[in-house]
Amino acid sequence: MRHKPRTRSRIMAVDQGVDIVGDVHACYDEFMELLQLLGYERCHDGTHRHPAGRKLLSLGDITSRGPQSIKMLQFFVRHVAAGLAEMVDSNHGWKVARWLDGRPVMLAHGDEKVADEFQAFEREYGARRADQLKEQSRRLLFSSPSHMMVHYRDRLVLVAVHAGIRDEYIGKESPSIQSFCRYGDVAGTGADGRPIRRDWAAERVKAEPLIVWGHDPRPQPERKNGTLNIDQGCVFGGMLTAYRFPEDEIVSVPARENYSGLSDTPLTRYLAEFG
């Protein structure tokens, strides 16, 4: 177990605008298509920049389940270091970070694909380059804040978080807050082994700031009590979604396929219960 890097700032100023992207889950091709649709341009240094100076903000879960986790890690390692993008902590990001740290974790639910990709990367590029990328990825994931307070013209306008947050948690950190932000409001495990999730958004009484979140896929972006879910299950054959601020616009691209290999997915279960 190595030194855990300091958490990056959980305050992000976006006076030129921000594009918040939902759960990518290694769907790199769709991510590139979405960036182009949002107006980002590839520059000579390999970064993608918006001509208006907009920033990118990821809700986490950039890896796992899908086909190109390493490309997603390389993208955010480069763009976070350049000050062009940010990312919050997430359940898959936390699991992969601990695996990269050498901790005894069981890779499942698509996280094992990350290990397979790193093995293939090492065979192609050698152990030294693979170890370097592993360390860069470990530091990126471990240093991601539990939630991001987004400021526009010196005012807190929204909070970006992976799985959810209570209003009284905003701006604070503790192990219980970090767990809530990664996993949501979990009330135990059902008989089928799946987590029982409370609808924390339905219980919210405030309308501001807007809370933008993912983790729990919905067929369409869902607004509820000053919250906005933008996980449309791209890796399960749904869509990859971005929320544009201050425009208050939703931009999505369809998945090219169901990469998960599952027929019983969070999207199909949601539709069976609520559709």
C-alpha positions in Angstrom: 0.0 0.0 0.0 1.5 3.3 -1.2 1.1 6.9 -0.1 -2.5 8.1 -0.8 -2.3 11.4 -2.7 -4.0 14.5 -1.4 -7.6 14.9 -2.6 -8.0 17.6 -5.3 -10.1 20.6 -4.7 -13.9 20.1 -4.5 -14.5 23.6 -5.8 -14.6 24.3 -9.5 -15.1 27.7 -11.1 -16.8 27.5 -14.5 -17.3 31.1 -15.7 -16.9 30.0 -19.3 -19.3 27.1 -18.9 -19.1 23.4 -18.0 -20.1 20.1 -19.6 -20.9 17.4 -17.0 -20.7 13.8 -18.4 -22.5 10.8 -16.9 -21.1 7.3 -16.4 -18.9 6.4 -19.4 -17.9 2.9 -18.3 -15.1 2.6 -20.9 -17.3 3.5 -23.8 -14.5 5.6 -25.3 -15.9 5.9 -28.8 -19.2 7.3 -27.6 -17.3 9.6 -25.3 -15.3 11.0 -28.3 -18.5 11.4 -30.3 -20.1 13.3 -27.4 -17.1 15.6 -27.0 -17.3 16.5 -30.7 -21.0 17.2 -30.4 -20.3 19.5 -27.5 -17.8 21.4 -29.6 -14.5 20.2 -28.2 -11.6 20.2 -30.7 -8.4 18.0 -30.6 -5.3 20.2 -30.3 -1.7 19.6 -31.4 -0.7 18.5 -27.9 -3.3 15.7 -27.9 -5.8 17.5 -25.6 -9.4 18.2 -26.4 -10.3 21.9 -25.7 -13.4 23.9 -26.2 -12.9 27.1 -28.2 -15.0 29.0 -25.6 -12.9 27.8 -22.7 -15.5 25.4 -21.3 -14.5 22.7 -18.9 -15.3 19.0 -18.6 -16.5 17.4 -15.4 -17.0 13.6 -15.1 -19.3 12.0 -12.6 -16.9 9.1 -12.3 -17.1 5.4 -13.3 -15.0 6.1 -16.4 -13.7 2.5 -16.4 -15.1 -1.0 -16.2 -17.8 -3.1 -18.0 -17.0 -1.4 -21.4 -14.1 -2.1 -23.9 -11.7 0.9 -23.5 -10.9 1.6 -19.8 -7.2 2.5 -20.4 -8.1 5.1 -23.1 -10.5 6.7 -20.6 -7.8 6.7 -17.8 -5.3 8.2 -20.2 -7.7 10.9 -21.2 -8.5 12.1 -17.7 -4.9 11.7 -16.4 -3.9 14.2 -19.2 -6.8 16.6 -19.0 -7.0 16.8 -15.2 -3.3 17.6 -15.1 -3.8 20.3 -17.8 -6.6 21.9 -15.8 -9.1 21.2 -18.6 -11.2 18.6 -16.8 -12.2 17.2 -13.4 -13.8 14.1 -12.0 -15.4 13.0 -8.8 -15.0 9.8 -6.9 -17.2 6.8 -7.8 -17.7 3.2 -6.7 -15.9 1.6 -9.7 -13.2 4.3 -9.5 -12.6 3.5 -5.8 -12.4 -0.3 -6.4 -10.0 0.2 -9.3 -7.9 2.6 -7.3 -7.5 0.1 -4.4 -6.6 -2.6 -6.9 -3.9 -0.4 -8.4 -2.7 0.3 -4.9 -2.1 -3.4 -4.4 -4.9 -4.0 -1.9 -6.7 -7.3 -1.7 -9.9 -6.5 -3.7 -12.1 -8.8 -5.7 -12.5 -7.5 -9.2 -16.0 -8.2 -10.4 -18.9 -6.5 -12.1 -16.8 -5.4 -15.0 -13.7 -4.3 -13.0 -11.9 -7.4 -14.1 -11.8 -6.0 -17.6 -9.6 -3.2 -16.4 -7.0 -5.8 -15.2 -7.2 -7.6 -18.5 -6.6 -4.3 -20.4 -3.5 -3.6 -18.3 -2.1 -7.0 -19.0 -2.6 -6.5 -22.7 -1.1 -3.0 -22.4 2.0 -4.4 -20.7 2.5 -7.1 -23.4 2.4 -4.4 -26.1 4.3 -1.6 -24.4 6.4 -3.2 -21.7 6.3 -3.3 -17.9 7.9 0.1 -17.3 5.2 2.0 -19.3 2.4 -0.1 -17.8 3.7 0.6 -14.3 3.8 4.3 -15.1 0.2 4.4 -16.3 -0.9 2.4 -13.3 0.6 4.9 -11.0 -0.8 7.9 -12.9 -4.3 6.2 -12.8 -4.0 5.3 -9.1 -3.2 8.9 -8.2 -6.0 10.3 -10.4 -8.6 8.0 -8.9 -7.5 8.3 -5.3 -7.3 12.0 -5.4 -10.8 12.6 -6.8 -13.1 14.5 -4.4 -16.3 12.8 -3.2 -18.3 15.7 -4.8 -17.7 18.9 -6.7 -19.2 22.2 -5.8 -19.5 24.1 -9.1 -19.3 27.9 -8.9 -20.4 30.3 -11.7 -19.7 34.0 -11.3 -18.8 33.5 -7.6 -22.0 31.6 -6.8 -22.6 27.9 -6.0 -24.9 26.8 -8.8 -24.7 23.0 -8.7 -23.1 20.0 -7.1 -21.8 17.1 -9.1 -21.6 13.7 -7.4 -21.5 10.1 -8.6 -24.4 8.4 -6.7 -26.0 11.1 -4.5 -25.6 13.5 -1.6 -27.6 15.0 1.2 -27.7 18.8 1.4 -26.1 18.8 4.8 -23.1 16.8 3.4 -22.3 19.4 0.8 -18.8 20.9 1.4 -17.9 18.3 4.0 -15.9 15.1 4.1 -16.0 12.0 6.2 -15.9 8.2 5.5 -19.7 8.1 5.7 -20.2 11.0 3.3 -17.7 9.5 0.9 -19.5 6.2 1.0 -22.9 7.9 0.4 -21.4 9.8 -2.6 -20.0 6.6 -4.1 -22.9 4.2 -3.5 -26.0 6.4 -2.8 -28.4 5.7 0.1 -28.0 1.9 0.4 -30.4 0.2 2.8 -28.8 -3.3 2.8 -28.7 -6.1 0.3 -31.6 -8.0 -1.2 -32.1 -11.7 -1.5 -30.6 -11.6 -5.1 -27.4 -10.0 -3.8 -28.2 -6.6 -5.3 -28.1 -3.4 -3.1 -31.4 -2.0 -1.9 -31.3 1.7 -2.7 -33.4 4.4 -1.1 -34.6 7.1 -3.4 -32.6 9.9 -1.8 -33.7 12.4 -4.5 -37.4 11.9 -3.7 -36.7 12.8 -0.1 -34.9 16.1 -0.9 -36.8 19.3 0.3 -34.4 21.9 -1.2 -34.5 22.9 -4.8 -31.0 24.6 -4.9 -28.3 24.0 -5.7 -28.9 21.6 -8.5 -27.5 18.2 -7.8 -26.2 16.4 -10.9 -25.6 12.7 -10.4 -25.4 9.3 -12.1 -24.7 5.7 -10.9 -28.3 4.5 -11.1 -29.3 4.3 -14.8 -32.5 5.8 -16.1 -33.8 5.5 -19.7 -33.9 9.3 -20.0 -32.4 12.2 -18.0 -34.5 12.5 -14.9 -35.2 15.8 -12.9 -36.6 15.5 -9.4 -36.6 17.9 -6.5 -33.6 20.0 -7.8 -31.7 16.9 -8.9 -30.8 15.6 -12.3 -29.8 12.1 -13.2 -27.6 11.8 -16.3 -26.7 8.1 -16.3 -28.5 6.6 -19.3 -26.7 3.3 -19.2 -24.4 3.7 -22.2 -22.5 0.5 -21.5 -25.9 -1.4 -21.3 -26.9 -0.1 -24.8 -28.5 3.1 -23.7 -27.1 6.6 -24.1 -24.1 8.7 -23.0 -25.4 12.0 -21.6 -23.9 15.4 -20.9 -25.4 18.3 -19.0 -24.4 21.8 -20.2 -24.3 24.7 -17.8 -25.3 27.6 -17.8 -27.4 26.6 -20.9 -29.3 24.0 -18.9 -29.2 21.7 -21.9 -29.0 18.0 -22.3 -26.8 16.4 -25.0 -26.8 12.7 -25.6 -25.3 10.1 -28.1 -26.7 6.6 -28.4 -24.5 3.6 -27.5 -23.2 1.6 -30.4 -24.0 -1.7 -28.6 -24.6 -3.3 -25.3 -21.0 -3.8 -24.2 -21.8 -5.4 -20.8 -22.7 -8.8 -22.2 -25.8 -8.8 -19.9 -29.4 -9.1 -20.9 -30.6 -8.4 -17.4 -29.3 -4.9 -16.9 -30.1 -1.9 -14.6 -31.9 -0.3 -17.5 -34.1 -3.4 -18.2 -34.9 -3.8 -14.5 -35.9 -0.1 -14.2 -38.1 -0.4 -17.3 -39.7 -3.6 -15.9 -40.5 -1.9 -12.6 -41.3 1.7 -13.7 -41.6 1.7 -17.5 
